[in-house]
Every structure is written in C-alpha cells, then in structure tokens.
Amino acid sequence: MAELRCAGCKKYMRIDIPHHGIEAEKANPHKVTGIAICQCGVGTGFEIESDTTVYVSGKNSYGFVSGTFSETVKTLYAEAELSFQSGAPDASVAMCRASVETALADKGFSGRDLYERIMNAKVVLGDVEVGLAHASRLITREAIHRGELVPLSDIPSMLSATVRVLNKLANATNVQPPP
C-alpha cells in the first residue's frame, strides 16, 4: 500500500495494488503503472518498477493549447492529457502525435510523411519547435510502430513539447509549403 498527497486539495490518497487475478497474471510482474484519483477529481499517475516509484501529478504543468484550432485538434490533445492522467503513457504519446499531425494538415502543410510535413512547416516553426516536433515523432514512432513502452515520467515533457508546437502553429495562417 502507498500513500500519495493530492496535487489539487493536498489530502492524502491511498493506493491498493492488487497482486492477484487474471489481469495481474498478464502484467509485467516488475512494473506497475496506474493512477490514483482523489475525491476532488485530480489524478496522480504512478509507475513502480523494481524498488523505484515515480509519481507524476495530473495538474496542468505542461501549458495550455491556444483556442484557434479545430475541434479535432483540441479533442486529440485533450485525449493526450486524459490518457496521461489515466496512467496510459503510450496512448498519451499517440494522441500528442495525432494532434500535431492534424494541426499541420489544418494549417495546410502536406508531405509524404510526418517528417516531411514538419520540415515544410519550418516556414512558421522555429528551430526549437522543429526539434521538439521531430523528437516527438521519433518517440512516438518507437512506441507505436516498434512496441517500445514510454515511461510515465516522460509524458509531461511530451505534453509540454506538443503544446509549444501547437501554439506556434496556431499563430500561423494557412500556408502552402514550398515545393
């Protein structure tokens, strides 16, 4: 049993981790990932591997997405946050990637693949945002296409990077990329 302090109301929450049942048999016996949700509604993700426990607050520390995007982009990013707060890091990175891909398409950037769309968006993205978008692309490629699991503790950085890229794209008018 573990106790967590809520990032919202500061009360203590208890987490009981079951060690039996069908789901426990399928799970990695050396790693447990989950979420503790306080009565106030704030979630705190946790990951326990070997003798190390990592707690990641569900409090919004990664920024806010500008309101100038389509409902699809906003929904995809909201799902990234919800996946993180639910202790599902791989789903969170997939939704981060989907929100960036959709935002690039909404702003008129096209290409054969995500790499090319990001490179075409250099006309509005700065070097930092291009680097963050490519890092995000590579991390999600490992998670989605190669089955590499993303640690829960990496997700706030991924969400922050996604917010920065999306907000930079939000300021761009629909631009046709160079040939």
N, C-alpha and C positions, 0 to 999 in steps of 0.2 A: 504494500500500500504506500502511496506517496501523497504528499500534500502540496498544493500549489496556491499561490496568492493571486487572486484575480487582478488583472491589469486595469479593470474597469472600476469595481466597487471596493477593491482591496480586501475582501473577505477571503477566507481560506476555503479551498475545494479539496475534496478527497477523490483520488482515482483508485479504483479497484481494477486490477488487471487479472482477467481470468486465465487460468493455466490448464484448462481442460475443454473438451468439446471438439466438434468437427472442425471449426474454424482454427482453433489452436493447433490442431494436427497439421493443417495446411501451411500455417505461418512459419516464418523463419524463427527457430527457437532462440536465436541470439539477438533478435531485433524486434522491438515492439514500437509501432507508430500509432498515434491516436490523438484524440482531442478531449479536453475537459471543458465542458460548457457550464459556466456559472449561472446561477439563478437570474442574474442581471442580463444575461444574454451574450456576454463576451466570451469568446473561445480562446483557449490557450493550447496550442499544439505541443505535443511532446514526442520525443524519439528516444528510446532506450536501447543501447547496443553495448554488449558486454557489461562493463560496470560504469558506463558513461550515460548520463541523462542530459538531454538538451531540451530546453523549454523555449518556445517561440510564441510571443504574445500575438493575439489576433487583433490587437489595437492598431489603428491605421498609422503606421510609422513610415510607410513607403510612398506617400503622396496621394494626390487626387487627380483623376483624369479630367481634362477640360470637357466642357459640355457641348463642344461643337461637332461631335462625331455622330454617326448614325446610331440608331438603337442597337444594331447588330454589334458594333464595336463596343459600345457601353456594356451590353449584356455579356459578351465574351470576356471582357476584363472583370466584370462583377463575378463571373463564374470562376475566374482565376483566383480572386480573393476568397470566395466561398470555399473553393477546393483546398486552399491553404489552411483556412480556419477549420476545416473538417479533417485535417491531418492527411490530405491526399496530395503530396508534393508533385507526383508525376502528372496528375490531372491539372494541377495549377500551372506547370510549365507549358503543357499543351495548350491551355487556354490563353496564356500570355502570348505564345507564338501565333495562335489563331487571331488574336486581337490586333497584333501588329500587321499580319498578312492582310487582314480585312481593311485596316486603316490605309495601308499602302494602296490597295486596289481602289478604295473610295476616293483617294486623292489623285487617282489617275496614273499611278506608277504600275508598269507591267514589266514582264520579263519571263524567260523560260522557267525560272525557279526563284526561290526566295532570295538567294544570293544576288541574282541579277536585279531583282526589284529593289533591294536595299541599295545596291550600287547606283541604280538610276535615281534613287531618292537623295543622293548626295547633293543635288542642287538645292535642297531645303534643309537637310540634316547636317549638323556639324560633324566634325571628326569624332567627337566623343559619342554622339548618338549613333553614328555609323558603326563604331566599335562595339557599343552596347548591343545594337541590333544583331551584329554578326556573332557576338558571344552568346546571346540568347538563342540564335539559330543553331549554333553548334551544341549547346547544352540540350536543347530540345531534340535535336537530331539523335543524340546519344540515348535519350530517354524514350523517344517514340519509335525510332527505327532499329535501335540496337539493344533495347531492353535494359539499358543501364538505369539504375534507380537513382533519383536525385535526393540528396539528404534534405530533410525538412528545414534544417537551419540555413540552407542556401536560398530558400524561397523569398524571404523579404528582399534580398538583393535583386532577385529576378523581377519581383513586382516593382521595385524602385526603378530598375532599368527600363521596364516596359512603360511605366508612367512617363519617364523622361522622353522616350522615343515618341510615344503617342502625343504628348503635349507639344513637342516640336513639330510633329506632323499636323497638329490641329491648327497651327498658325500658318500653314501653307495653303495657298489657293490651289485649286485643281491644276496641276502642271503636267504637261506631257513630257516624259523623259526624253533626253537626247537620243538620236538614232544610234 
